[in-house]
Structure formats: C-alpha cells, structure tokens
C-alpha cells in the first residue's frame, strides 16, 4: 500500500513539473510577442514564476493560476517589469510597467 502512495506522489510531482514547464514556455512566448508588438526588448529571454495558486476557469473547473514575471527595456538602457498570468494552459492577462513611447 505504501509503495502505491509513493508511486502516486511521484507521478503527481512529475505531472506538475511537466505542466509547469509547458506553461512557462507559453508565458515566454506571450511575453516575447507582447514586447515585439509594442517595439520593446524582451530581456534575458526568460520568465520567473512568482505565484502558483488554484483558480477556476471559464467552465468553473479547478485549474492552476500561475503568474510569471519578466523584464523588458523600452530604450535599451533600463529594465522594466512585466508579468504574464496563466490560468491552466491559457494566457489570462499580460501587464507591462508604464514606459515612454518613442
């Protein structure tokens, strides 16, 4: 019985890791696309997970809500913060810190 519980725990952790990596890839893509659309430079080519909590999707089902932080530059000399909020596999919102339009 204990072996089954340990195996189930490892399977759940493996699923969480795989799901988190695919959500991270989608968050990187969304951050890059937003920066490209707005003429900004996406810095470090990465995002950082700053929040992981449960949430409900449009159908009312339980899903993981992840918030990823990224940095961008509007003039190449500064660093500004942005974030991508994912609900399950879907991008829920994208935020960029205010910047000067050139």
N, C-alpha and C positions, 0 to 999 in steps of 0.2 A: 504494500500500500504506500509506504513512504517513497519508494522508487518512482511510483506513478506521479506522486505530487511533485517530486523534484523534477521529473521529466516535463511535466506540465508547466512548471515555473520557468524552466529553461526555454521551452517553446514560446511562452508568453514574452519573455525578455527578448528572444530572437525576433519575434514579430514586431515588438516595439522598436527595436533598433532598425529593422528594415523599413518600417513605416516612417520613422523619423528621418532616415536618410533620403527617402523619396520626397518627403515634404520639404526637406532642406533644399533639394535640387530645384523644386518648383519655386521656392522662395527666392533662390538666387536668380533664376530666370525672370521672375516677376520684377525684382529689384533692378536687374540689368535693363529690362525692357522699359521700365519707367524712366530710368536715367537717360537711356538713349532717346526716348521720345521727347524728353524735356531738355536735351542738349547738355546733360550733366555727365560727370565722370564717375563711374561706379568704382570705388576704391577697394583694393585688396582682394577683389573677385570672390568674396565670401560673405556669409551672414552668420550671426551668432544667436542661438536660441536663448531667449531671456525669460520666457514664460511657457509653461505647459500645464494646462488645466482642462477639465471636462467642459463640454458645451453642447448645445442642441443645434442640429442643422435645420434646414427649412422644413424637412419632413417630420421633425420632432424627435429624431433619433440621436442617441448619445454619440458624440464624436470628440476627438481631441482638438482643442484650440491651442495653437502654438503661435507665439509671437517671436519673430526674428528681427534682430537689429542689424543694420548695415550702415556704412559710411559712404558719402559721396562728396564731390567737390564741384563748386559752380565756376571757379576760376583757376583751378589747379594749384592754388597756394593755401587753401584752407580745407578743413574737414568738417562736414556737417552730418548730422544723424538722420536716419530714416528707419522705418520699420515696415514689415510685412506681417499681417495677421492671417494665419491659415486656419480654416475650420475643416478638419478632415483633410481631404485632398484638394480643397477649393480655396483659392485666394479670397479672403473676406474683405480685406482693406489694405491699402498702402498709404503710408504717411511719409512726407519729406519735410524736414525742418525748413522754415522760410529762408529764401535766398534771393539775391538780386538777379533780375532778368537782364541779360545783356543784349 
